[in-house]
Amino acid sequence: MKKAMFHKFTNFIQQAVETFAPNISPQEEFVYHWKSVTSYFVDNKDGCVRIEETALPEHLDSMLRILQEEESELGEAGTTGMCMEYLLQHRLLETLYTLGRTDHPPGMKQCVLRFFTKLLSRISHPLLPHINVYRAVQRLVKACGETKAGPAEKEEIEFLCTVCAKIKTDPYLVNFFIESPSKSAKTPHRTVPAFSLLDALLALSTSQDARVSLKACEGMMLCASLPEQSAALALISQTKFCHSIAQTLTELYRKLPMQVNLDDIEMIEAKWGFNDINDRHDEKAFPGKRQVISFLSWLDYCDQLIAVANPDVGEALSREIHQQLLTGCFSSHLLQASESGSLMATVYITRCLRTVCSPALLKEFSYFLLGSDRGLESKDNPGHLINKRLLERCNHLSDELCLVTLKLYDTLLQKEDEHIFHCLLLRTLLGRSYLQLPSLPSQDTVSDSTQDENLEDKKNASKEEDKPDDLVGQTTSSDNAEIIANNEDRDSSQDHSRNIANNLPSEVHKVVNSFLTLLPDEIKSTIQTVDCSYDMYLRDASKQFAIQERVCKSWGWPKQPISELSFSMEKFHQGPFLQMLFDKLLHMLDQSYSVNLLLTSLISKVALVPHPNLHEYLLDPFLPVAEGTHTLYSVLIKVTNEIKHHQKTDSTFPQKLILARKQLFGLVPNIHSLRLAKCQTEVPCDGGGFEDQSRMEAIIVLEEFCKELSAITFVKHHAAVTKS
């Protein structure tokens, strides 16, 4: 206490003497303060007194003040005054680094860090290119992050961020912090560069102080985004940057809860830098929420970093995440036999996909889930193991596992990655092997009356009963005759290479109506409820198609269907993903409402994709297809025929259908006490509904789905005509 009072008294006397002393030049005052600093270390060698009890901070602040005043008085850019020249020529910064390195008296390192930070940030003259500046700055950078949870962490990160800000204005300056040590005996033929600035930031990024960690991550993002190739090379090959970032993400994943409500995972919104939550005051908190937010926040940081990073750095980090997180953790979790384990892994990777937007990281996720092979995919080819297993789970007995897997594919199709669309949809369609090979009369030679007759024939064919247990993969020639025979005098495979915009208006009108009229009026629930909602589908399809077109615009897709020889096959197979969709669509009367709703939504997304081959295969009911080829329209006809079969065998069918629609739209508060109109007996109830309620709900979903497909077809035609 007495020592502290003595030092304060001494400082007061010194300030008073300076006030009444004769006027001295700024350089003389600057030299006086500097010598006061150095003389302290000559006279006081015990180092027991804390820095606050000395006059050292005041002397250093006075030196900064003099330098600032000198620069403002000069007013000429690029010139240095006498005080600055003194600082540079006498290597004051290197001496200060040496004094601060020992941290004697305690707190000296913090004092020196503050001096360097203020000097670099307040002096506008470019100091870093001077050898006597950058050499001292470089050494001080190396001293940062050495002590974990050290007392100088705050000052260290402020100093490092100031250096980063200077480098941001002039990226070439980063080369001052990339060292090439002397050749060693072990490596006489080369030198090994070291990136000291990045190493220091990496060390501080693990600080327990959230503010220090956040600023360190910002500094690393800046270093990774520098255009200097030397910095990118040093960062990738001579630091642990990529490994450490991916390792942190992997460790956070391993801490995730494996038993949690799936809806809670989907509802969480986590952004890097905003993950500070208080479980005590969080009404929606659940066990493990903090761990989930920490993982997703760090994933968001990785994604943002990769998006702005030098391309080489972004690709290297993405590959490291693929190796450590995806292959090292997700692979075994997704392939495990445990239903609950694979369920949670699917939910987590779907949530990851929602977060990832950077092209490089998204590419690694798509390679992991779908494989990197872009060649022709045959029916007998087992394909990518993870994709194969996921497609199998889309038909799992567990509705929950089926739903989360369908949501994964739904999320994939929302990402802006051409590889995803190529692997899932286009690999088997680019050869146009689905078309009937014999050349038939040109479409232009067919009269409109003949086309009307063909459409009428198709409507009549769709009214014929079909066995409900037909399978998608077992289409016979008689089944194909129902779709093909009526088209033989209308189209040829060559004429179908034309863009939809070239089709006659009457022709497009018939294509659009073919989906609207697929279900007969007697099995439509909207006939009696007067609830068409077709305009809503048109508006939604128009909006979604515009978005999809913007997404695919840069991929160079053709405007007309193409026939690439490398993708041709002797016997057409639509590919495992489309086959899965067709299989589930064929069995939709036996599936739950939630599964059918997600399934039709997924097919609608596929139908909106603006690739001409996919469009003609999915949305042209009159397409002349090859023997054994199954199409979306032929599957819908089979489902319609099965509905007709049930309708004929159930006298209460119309009433059940109307009741199911009212319940789905919330118009019936309590169906337990309701009786069907025109029925003599009460409808059997099971869990809040009648016995075949799920089947009626499936019919309603199909009815709305047909409207949606019709709207999508119309919107795509209208967009093509407008552009042409």
C-alpha positions in Angstrom: 0.0 0.0 0.0 2.8 2.4 1.0 4.6 1.6 -2.3 1.5 2.3 -4.3 1.0 5.6 -2.6 4.6 6.5 -3.1 4.4 5.8 -6.9 1.3 7.8 -7.2 2.9 10.7 -5.4 6.0 10.5 -7.6 3.8 10.5 -10.7 2.0 13.6 -9.5 5.3 15.4 -8.8 6.6 14.4 -12.3 3.4 15.7 -14.0 3.7 19.0 -12.1 7.4 19.5 -13.1 6.5 18.8 -16.7 3.7 21.4 -16.6 6.0 24.2 -15.4 9.1 23.1 -17.3 10.3 25.2 -20.3 8.8 24.3 -23.7 10.6 21.3 -25.2 10.3 19.8 -28.7 8.0 16.8 -29.3 11.0 14.7 -30.1 12.7 15.5 -26.8 9.5 14.7 -24.9 9.2 11.5 -26.8 12.8 10.5 -26.0 12.3 11.4 -22.4 9.3 9.1 -22.0 11.1 6.3 -23.8 14.2 6.6 -21.5 11.9 6.7 -18.5 10.5 3.3 -19.6 14.0 1.7 -20.2 15.5 3.2 -17.0 12.7 1.6 -15.0 14.0 -1.8 -16.0 17.6 -0.8 -15.2 16.7 0.4 -11.7 14.0 -2.2 -10.8 15.1 -5.8 -11.4 13.0 -7.5 -8.7 9.8 -7.6 -10.8 7.6 -7.9 -7.8 5.6 -4.7 -8.4 2.5 -4.9 -10.6 2.4 -2.7 -13.7 -0.4 -0.6 -12.3 1.9 0.5 -9.5 4.4 1.9 -11.9 4.5 4.9 -14.3 5.1 2.7 -17.3 1.6 2.8 -18.8 1.5 6.6 -18.6 4.9 6.9 -20.4 3.7 4.6 -23.2 0.4 6.4 -23.5 2.3 9.7 -23.7 4.5 8.3 -26.5 1.4 7.3 -28.5 -0.1 10.8 -28.0 3.0 12.5 -29.3 3.1 10.2 -32.4 -0.6 11.0 -33.1 -0.2 14.7 -32.7 2.9 14.7 -34.9 1.1 12.8 -37.7 -1.9 15.2 -37.6 0.4 18.3 -37.7 2.3 16.9 -40.7 -0.9 16.3 -42.7 1.0 14.8 -45.6 0.3 11.2 -46.5 3.4 9.0 -46.7 5.7 11.2 -44.6 7.0 10.5 -41.1 8.0 12.9 -38.4 11.0 13.0 -36.1 9.4 10.9 -33.4 8.3 8.2 -35.7 11.7 8.1 -37.3 13.2 7.8 -33.9 10.9 4.9 -33.1 11.8 3.1 -36.4 15.6 3.7 -36.4 16.1 2.8 -32.7 14.0 -0.3 -33.0 11.8 0.7 -30.1 9.1 -1.9 -30.9 11.6 -4.8 -30.8 12.8 -3.6 -27.4 9.2 -3.3 -26.2 8.5 -6.9 -27.4 11.5 -8.1 -25.4 10.3 -6.3 -22.3 6.7 -7.6 -22.6 7.8 -11.2 -23.4 9.0 -11.8 -19.8 5.8 -10.1 -18.4 7.9 -8.4 -15.6 6.5 -6.5 -13.9 3.3 -8.6 -14.0 1.0 -7.0 -16.6 3.8 -5.7 -18.8 2.8 -8.1 -21.6 -0.7 -6.6 -21.6 0.7 -3.1 -21.5 2.9 -3.8 -24.5 0.0 -5.5 -26.4 -2.2 -2.4 -25.9 0.7 -0.2 -27.2 1.1 -2.2 -30.4 -2.6 -2.3 -30.9 -3.1 1.4 -30.5 -0.1 2.2 -32.6 -1.3 0.1 -35.6 -4.9 1.2 -35.4 -4.4 5.0 -34.7 -1.5 5.8 -36.9 -2.6 6.0 -40.5 1.0 5.8 -42.0 1.6 2.2 -43.3 3.9 0.9 -40.6 3.8 -2.9 -41.2 6.0 -2.8 -44.3 8.9 -1.4 -42.2 11.3 -4.2 -41.2 11.7 -2.8 -37.7 7.9 -2.9 -37.3 6.8 -6.1 -38.9 9.6 -8.1 -37.3 8.5 -7.0 -33.8 4.9 -7.5 -34.6 5.6 -10.9 -36.0 7.4 -11.9 -32.8 4.6 -10.6 -30.6 2.1 -12.5 -32.7 4.0 -15.7 -31.9 3.7 -14.9 -28.2 -0.1 -14.8 -28.4 -2.1 -17.9 -27.3 0.9 -19.5 -25.7 -0.8 -19.7 -22.2 -4.3 -21.2 -22.1 -6.7 -19.1 -20.2 -3.9 -16.6 -19.6 -4.6 -13.1 -18.2 -3.6 -11.4 -21.4 -6.2 -13.2 -23.7 -8.3 -10.1 -24.2 -5.3 -7.9 -25.2 -3.9 -10.7 -27.4 -7.1 -11.1 -29.4 -7.5 -7.3 -29.8 -3.9 -7.1 -31.1 -4.4 -10.0 -33.5 -7.6 -8.6 -34.8 -5.9 -5.3 -35.4 -3.2 -7.0 -37.4 -5.9 -8.9 -39.4 -7.7 -5.6 -40.2 -4.4 -4.2 -41.6 -3.9 -7.3 -43.7 -7.5 -7.1 -45.0 -6.8 -3.6 -46.5 -3.5 -4.9 -48.1 -3.6 -8.7 -48.4 0.1 -8.8 -49.5 1.1 -8.0 -45.9 0.2 -11.5 -44.9 3.5 -12.7 -46.3 5.2 -11.0 -43.4 3.6 -13.6 -41.1 4.5 -16.6 -43.3 8.0 -17.7 -42.3 10.5 -19.9 -44.0 12.8 -21.2 -41.3 16.4 -22.1 -42.1 17.1 -25.4 -43.8 17.6 -28.2 -41.3 19.7 -31.3 -41.7 16.6 -33.4 -42.2 15.3 -31.3 -45.0 18.2 -29.9 -46.9 16.3 -29.6 -50.1 13.4 -27.4 -48.9 12.1 -25.0 -46.4 8.9 -25.4 -44.4 6.7 -22.3 -44.1 4.9 -21.4 -40.9 1.8 -19.3 -40.6 2.3 -17.7 -37.1 -0.8 -15.4 -37.3 -3.1 -18.3 -38.0 -1.5 -20.5 -35.4 -2.1 -17.8 -32.7 -5.7 -17.3 -33.8 -6.3 -21.1 -33.7 -5.0 -21.3 -30.2 -7.3 -18.5 -29.0 -10.3 -20.0 -30.8 -10.6 -22.6 -28.0 -10.7 -20.0 -25.3 -13.3 -20.4 -22.6 -14.1 -16.7 -23.0 -16.8 -16.6 -25.6 -15.8 -13.1 -26.8 -12.2 -14.1 -27.3 -13.2 -17.2 -29.1 -15.6 -15.4 -31.4 -13.1 -12.8 -32.4 -10.4 -15.5 -33.0 -12.9 -17.2 -35.3 -13.5 -14.0 -37.2 -9.7 -13.6 -37.6 -9.3 -17.1 -38.9 -12.1 -16.5 -41.4 -10.3 -13.4 -42.7 -7.0 -15.3 -43.0 -8.7 -18.1 -44.9 -10.3 -15.7 -47.3 -7.1 -13.9 -48.4 -6.5 -14.1 -52.1 -2.7 -14.6 -51.6 -1.9 -18.2 -52.7 1.1 -18.4 -50.4 -1.2 -17.9 -47.4 -3.6 -20.5 -48.7 -0.8 -23.0 -49.2 0.7 -22.4 -45.8 -2.7 -22.6 -44.1 -3.5 -25.9 -45.7 -0.2 -27.7 -45.5 1.7 -26.2 -42.6 -1.0 -25.5 -39.9 -3.6 -27.6 -38.2 -6.3 -25.3 -39.3 -8.4 -27.7 -41.4 -7.9 -30.6 -39.0 -8.7 -28.6 -35.9 -11.9 -27.0 -37.3 -13.2 -30.4 -38.5 -12.2 -32.1 -35.2 -14.1 -29.5 -33.2 -17.2 -30.2 -35.3 -16.8 -34.0 -34.9 -16.4 -33.7 -31.1 -19.5 -31.6 -30.9 -21.4 -34.2 -32.9 -20.4 -36.9 -30.6 -21.9 -35.0 -27.7 -25.4 -34.8 -29.3 -28.3 -36.5 -27.5 -29.4 -39.7 -29.2 -32.8 -39.7 -27.6 -34.7 -36.5 -28.3 -38.0 -35.4 -29.8 -37.5 -35.2 -33.6 -39.6 -32.1 -33.9 -37.3 -30.3 -31.4 -34.4 -30.9 -33.7 -36.2 -29.6 -36.7 -37.4 -26.5 -34.9 -34.0 -25.4 -33.6 -32.5 -22.3 -35.3 -28.8 -21.9 -34.6 -26.4 -19.4 -36.1 -22.8 -19.0 -35.4 -22.1 -16.2 -33.0 -25.7 -16.2 -31.6 -25.7 -19.5 -29.6 -25.8 -18.0 -26.1 -28.9 -19.5 -24.5 -30.0 -19.7 -20.9 -31.8 -23.1 -20.3 -33.3 -21.8 -17.1 -35.4 -19.1 -18.9 -35.9 -21.1 -22.2 -39.5 -22.3 -22.3 -38.7 -24.7 -25.2 -35.6 -26.2 -23.6 -35.0 -29.9 -23.6 -32.2 -32.1 -22.4 -29.3 -31.8 -24.9 -30.6 -28.6 -26.5 -27.4 -26.7 -25.7 -25.3 -29.4 -27.3 -27.5 -29.4 -30.5 -27.2 -25.6 -30.8 -23.4 -25.7 -30.2 -23.0 -28.3 -33.0 -25.2 -26.5 -35.5 -23.6 -23.2 -34.7 -20.2 -24.5 -35.4 -21.4 -26.2 -38.6 -22.8 -22.8 -39.6 -19.4 -21.2 -38.9 -17.7 -23.9 -41.0 -20.2 -23.3 -43.8 -19.7 -19.5 -43.8 -15.9 -19.9 -43.6 -15.8 -22.2 -46.6 -18.1 -19.9 -48.5 -15.8 -16.9 -48.2 -12.5 -18.8 -48.1 -9.9 -19.1 -50.8 -11.2 -21.9 -53.1 -8.2 -24.1 -52.2 -8.8 -23.6 -48.5 -12.5 -24.2 -48.8 -12.1 -27.5 -50.7 -9.4 -28.7 -48.2 -11.6 -28.0 -45.2 -14.6 -29.6 -46.9 -12.7 -32.7 -47.6 -11.5 -32.8 -44.0 -15.1 -32.5 -42.7 -16.1 -35.3 -45.1 -13.3 -37.5 -43.7 -13.8 -36.8 -40.0 -17.5 -36.1 -39.6 -19.3 -37.8 -42.5 -17.1 -40.9 -43.1 -15.9 -41.1 -39.5 -19.2 -40.7 -37.7 -22.3 -40.5 -39.9 -21.4 -43.4 -42.1 -21.6 -46.1 -39.3 -24.6 -44.4 -37.7 -26.6 -44.3 -40.9 -25.8 -47.9 -41.8 -26.4 -49.4 -38.4 -29.2 -51.9 -37.9 -30.7 -50.2 -34.9 -33.9 -48.4 -35.9 -33.6 -45.7 -33.3 -30.0 -45.1 -34.0 -30.4 -44.8 -37.8 -33.5 -42.6 -37.2 -31.5 -40.1 -35.2 -28.6 -40.1 -37.6 -31.0 -39.4 -40.5 -32.6 -36.5 -38.6 -29.2 -35.0 -37.8 -27.8 -35.2 -41.3 -31.0 -33.7 -42.7 -30.6 -30.9 -40.2 -27.0 -30.5 -41.3 -28.1 -30.3 -44.9 -30.5 -27.5 -44.1 -27.6 -25.5 -42.7 -25.0 -26.1 -45.4 -25.1 -23.7 -48.4 -21.5 -23.3 -49.5 -20.9 -25.2 -52.8 -17.7 -26.9 -51.6 -19.2 -28.4 -48.4 -22.5 -29.2 -50.1 -20.6 -31.1 -52.8 -19.0 -33.3 -50.1 -22.4 -34.0 -48.4 -23.8 -35.0 -51.8 -20.8 -37.2 -52.5 -21.2 -38.8 -49.1 -25.0 -39.5 -49.5 -25.2 -40.3 -53.3 -21.6 -41.1 -54.3 -19.4 -39.3 -56.8 -20.1 -41.5 -59.8 -22.0 -39.8 -62.6 -22.1 -42.6 -65.1 -25.1 -44.7 -66.2 -26.8 -46.4 -63.4 -28.3 -49.8 -64.3 -31.0 -51.8 -62.5 -28.6 -54.5 -61.5 -25.9 -52.1 -60.2 -26.0 -52.0 -56.4 -25.0 -48.3 -56.5 -23.8 -46.2 -53.6 -24.2 -48.1 -50.3 -25.6 -45.3 -48.2 -28.0 -44.2 -50.9 -29.1 -47.8 -51.4 -29.8 -48.2 -47.7 -31.7 -44.9 -47.4 -33.9 -45.8 -50.3 -34.7 -49.1 -48.7 -35.8 -47.3 -45.5 -38.2 -45.2 -47.5 -40.3 -48.4 -47.6 -39.7 -49.3 -44.0 -42.5 -50.7 -41.8 -41.9 -47.8 -39.4 -43.7 -44.7 -40.6 -41.4 -42.6 -38.5 -38.2 -43.9 -40.2 -39.9 -43.7 -43.6 -40.9 -40.1 -43.0 -37.5 -38.9 -41.9 -35.8 -40.6 -44.8 -38.2 -39.0 -47.3 -37.5 -35.6 -45.6 -33.8 -36.2 -46.2 -34.4 -36.6 -50.0 -36.8 -33.6 -49.9 -34.0 -31.5 -48.3 -31.5 -32.7 -50.9 -33.8 -31.6 -53.8 -33.9 -28.1 -52.2 -30.2 -27.6 -52.4 -28.5 -25.8 -55.2 -26.2 -28.6 -56.4 -26.4 -30.1 -59.9 -24.8 -33.3 -58.8 -27.8 -34.1 -56.6 -30.2 -33.7 -59.5 -28.0 -35.6 -61.9 -27.6 -38.6 -59.5 -31.2 -38.8 -58.3 -33.1 -38.0 -61.5 -31.1 -37.7 -64.7 -28.6 -40.5 -65.0 -31.1 -43.0 -66.5 -33.1 -40.4 -68.5 -30.4 -38.7 -70.5 -30.3 -41.6 -73.1 -34.1 -41.3 -73.6 -34.2 -45.1 -73.5 -37.8 -44.8 -72.2 -39.0 -43.9 -75.7 -40.5 -46.4 -78.1 -37.9 -47.2 -80.7 -39.9 -47.6 -84.0 -40.4 -44.4 -85.9 -44.0 -43.4 -86.1 -46.0 -40.9 -88.2 -45.1 -37.3 -87.4 -47.3 -35.4 -85.0 -47.9 -32.6 -87.6 -49.7 -35.0 -89.9 -52.3 -35.9 -87.2 -55.5 -33.9 -87.1 -56.9 -32.4 -84.0 -59.9 -34.7 -84.3 -57.7 -37.7 -84.2 -56.0 -36.3 -81.1 -59.4 -35.8 -79.5 -60.3 -39.4 -80.2 -57.0 -40.5 -78.7 -57.7 -38.6 -75.5 -61.2 -40.0 -75.3 -59.8 -43.5 -75.8 -57.3 -42.9 -72.9 -60.1 -41.7 -70.6 -62.1 -44.8 -71.5 -59.0 -47.0 -70.8 -58.5 -45.4 -67.4 -62.0 -46.3 -66.4 -61.3 -50.0 -66.9 -60.7 -51.9 -63.8 -57.2 -53.0 -63.0 -56.1 -55.5 -60.4 -55.0 -53.5 -57.3 -52.0 -55.7 -56.6 -50.0 -54.9 -59.7 -46.4 -53.9 -59.0 -44.5 -51.1 -60.5 -41.6 -53.2 -61.6 -43.8 -55.8 -63.2 -45.5 -53.9 -66.0 -46.8 -56.2 -68.8 -47.3 -55.5 -72.4 -51.0 -55.3 -71.9 -50.5 -52.6 -69.2 -48.3 -50.6 -71.6 -50.9 -51.0 -74.4 -53.3 -48.9 -72.2 -50.8 -46.0 -72.4 -49.1 -46.6 -75.8 -51.7 -48.0 -78.2 -53.7 -44.7 -78.2 -50.6 -42.7 -79.1 -49.2 -44.6 -82.0 -50.9 -42.5 -84.6 -50.0 -39.3 -82.8 -46.3 -39.1 -81.9 -42.9 -40.4 -82.9 -39.9 -40.5 -80.7 -38.2 -37.9 -82.9 -41.0 -35.4 -82.7 -40.9 -35.6 -78.9 -37.5 -33.9 -79.0 -39.3 -30.6 -79.5 -39.6 -28.1 -76.7 -43.0 -27.9 -74.9 -43.2 -24.3 -76.1 -43.7 -25.6 -79.7 -46.7 -27.7 -78.8 -50.1 -26.6 -80.1 -52.2 -24.8 -77.5 -54.9 -27.4 -77.9 -52.4 -30.2 -77.3 -51.1 -28.6 -74.1 -54.7 -28.1 -73.0 -55.3 -31.8 -73.3 -52.1 -32.7 -71.4 -53.1 -30.4 -68.6 -56.6 -31.8 -68.5 -55.4 -35.4 -68.6 -54.3 -34.9 -64.9 -57.3 -33.0 -63.9 -59.7 -35.6 -65.3 -57.7 -38.6 -64.1 -60.1 -39.2 -61.2 -63.8 -39.5 -62.2 -66.2 -37.1 -60.6 -67.8 -39.8 -58.6 -64.7 -40.3 -56.6 -63.8 -36.6 -56.1 -64.4 -35.1 -52.7 -64.5 -31.5 -54.0 -67.5 -32.1 -56.1 -69.9 -31.8 -53.1 -67.8 -29.5 -51.0 -67.2 -27.0 -53.9 -63.6 -26.6 -52.8 -61.4 -26.7 -55.9 -58.4 -24.5 -54.9 -56.9 -24.9 -58.4 -55.9 -21.2 -58.5 -53.9 -21.7 -55.4 -51.9 -24.5 -57.1 -51.3 -22.3 -60.1 -49.9 -19.5 -58.0 -47.8 -21.8 -56.0 -46.5 -23.7 -59.0 -45.6 -20.4 -60.7 -43.6 -19.2 -57.8 -41.8 -22.5 -57.2 -41.0 -23.0 -60.8 -39.4 -19.5 -61.1 -37.3 -20.3 -58.1 -36.2 -23.7 -59.6 -35.4 -22.1 -62.9 -33.1 -19.6 -61.2 -31.4 -22.4 -59.3 -30.7 -24.5 -62.4 -29.9 -21.6 -64.8 -26.1 -21.9 -64.4 -26.0 -25.6 -65.0 -26.2 -25.4 -68.8 -29.2 -27.8 -69.2 -30.6 -28.1 -72.8 -33.9 -26.6 -73.8 -34.9 -29.7 -75.7 -34.7 -33.4 -74.8 -31.4 -34.9 -75.6 -30.3 -38.5 -76.3 -26.7 -39.0 -75.0 -25.3 -42.3 -76.2 -23.3 -42.9 -73.1 -26.5 -43.0 -71.1 -28.5 -45.3 -73.4 -29.6 -48.7 -72.2 -31.1 -51.7 -73.9 -33.9 -52.1 -71.3 -34.9 -48.8 -69.7 -34.8 -48.5 -65.9 -35.9 -45.3 -64.3 -33.3 -45.4 -61.5 -33.6 -46.4 -57.8 -34.9 -43.0 -56.7 -37.7 -42.6 -59.2 -38.6 -46.3 -58.8 -38.9 -45.7 -55.0 -41.3 -42.8 -55.7 -43.3 -44.8 -58.1 -43.5 -47.8 -55.7 -44.8 -45.7 -52.9 -47.2 -43.8 -55.1 -48.6 -47.2 -56.3 -49.2 -48.2 -52.7 -50.5 -44.9 -51.4 -53.9 -46.3 -50.4 -52.1 -48.4 -47.8 -50.0 -45.7 -46.5 -50.5 -43.1 -43.8 -51.7 -39.6 -44.6 -48.4 -38.0 -43.5 -46.4 -40.3 -45.7 -48.6 -39.7 -48.7 -48.5 -35.9 -48.2 -44.7 -35.9 -48.1 -44.5 -38.3 -51.0 -46.7 -36.2 -53.3 -44.8 -33.1 -52.3 -41.6 -34.7 -53.2 -42.8 -35.8 -56.6 -44.1 -32.3 -57.2 -40.6 -30.9 -56.6 -39.2 -33.4 -59.1 -41.9 -32.4 -61.6 -40.9 -28.7 -61.3 -37.3 -29.4 -62.3 -36.8 -27.7 -65.7 -34.8 -30.5 -67.5 -36.6 -31.4 -70.8 -35.9 -35.1 -70.5 -37.4 -35.3 -67.0 -40.3 -33.1 -68.1 -41.3 -35.3 -71.0 -40.9 -38.5 -69.0 -43.0 -37.4 -66.1 -45.5 -34.9 -67.5 -46.4 -36.2 -70.9 -49.3 -38.7 -70.6 -49.2 -39.4 -74.4 -45.5 -40.2 -74.6 -44.8 -43.3 -76.7 -42.8 -45.4 -74.3 -40.8 -48.6 -74.7 -42.0 -52.0 -73.8 -42.0 -52.5 -70.0 -41.5 -48.8 -69.2 -43.5 -47.4 -66.4 -44.4 -43.7 -66.2 -45.9 -41.4 -63.6 -49.2 -41.3 -65.5 -49.4 -45.1 -65.8 -48.9 -45.4 -62.0 -51.6 -42.9 -61.4 -54.0 -44.9 -63.7 -53.3 -48.0 -61.6 -54.0 -46.2 -58.4 -57.2 -44.7 -59.9 -58.4 -48.2 -61.0 -57.8 -49.5 -57.5 -59.9 -46.7 -56.1 -62.7 -47.5 -58.5 -62.7 -51.1 -57.3 -63.1 -50.0 -53.7 -65.8 -47.5 -54.7 -67.9 -50.2 -56.3 -67.7 -52.5 -53.3 -68.5 -49.8 -50.7 -72.0 -48.3 -50.7 -70.9 -45.6 -48.2 -67.9 -44.5 -50.2 -69.1 -41.0 -51.1 -70.1 -40.2 -47.5 -66.8 -41.5 -46.0 -64.9 -39.4 -48.6 -66.7 -36.2 -47.7 -66.4 -36.9 -44.0 -62.6 -37.5 -44.3 -62.2 -34.3 -46.2 -64.1 -32.3 -43.6 -62.0 -33.8 -40.9 -58.7 -33.0 -42.7 -59.8 -29.4 -43.1 -60.9 -29.1 -39.5 -64.6 -28.7 -40.3 -65.7 -31.7 -38.1 -64.8 -31.1 -34.4 -65.7 -34.6 -33.2 -66.3 -37.5 -35.6 -67.0 -40.0 -32.9 -70.6 -38.9 -32.6 -71.2 -38.3 -36.3 -73.2 -40.6 -38.5 -72.9 -40.7 -42.2 -75.7 -39.3 -44.2 -77.7 -41.9 -46.1 -76.2 -44.7 -44.0 -78.3 -47.0 -41.8 -75.4 -47.8 -39.4 -72.9 -45.8 -37.6 -69.4 -45.7 -39.2 -67.0 -47.9 -37.2 -64.5 -45.7 -35.4 -60.9 -46.6 -34.6 -58.7 -44.1 -32.9 -61.0 -41.1 -33.8 -62.0 -42.3 -37.3 -63.7 -44.9 -39.3 -62.1 -48.2 -40.4 -60.8 -47.2 -43.8 -60.3 -43.5 -43.0 -56.6 -43.6 -44.1 -57.7 -44.9 -47.5 -60.1 -42.0 -47.9 -57.4 -39.6 -46.9 -55.1 -41.1 -49.5 -57.8 -40.5 -52.2 -58.1 -36.9 -51.1 -54.3 -36.5 -51.3 -54.3 -38.1 -54.8 -57.1 -35.7 -55.9 -55.2 -32.7 -54.8 -52.0 -34.1 -56.2 -53.6 -34.4 -59.7 -54.5 -30.7 -59.5 -51.0 -29.8 -58.6 -49.5 -31.8 -61.5 -51.9 -30.1 -63.8 -50.9 -26.7 -62.5 -47.2 -27.5 -62.8 -47.7 -28.6 -66.4 -49.6 -25.5 -67.3 -47.1 -23.2 -65.6 -44.1 -24.8 -67.3 -45.8 -24.5 -70.7 -46.7 -20.9 -70.1 -43.2 -20.0 -69.0 -41.7 -21.7 -72.1 -44.2 -19.9 -74.5 -43.4 -16.6 -72.8 -39.7 -17.0 -73.3 -40.0 -18.1 -76.9 
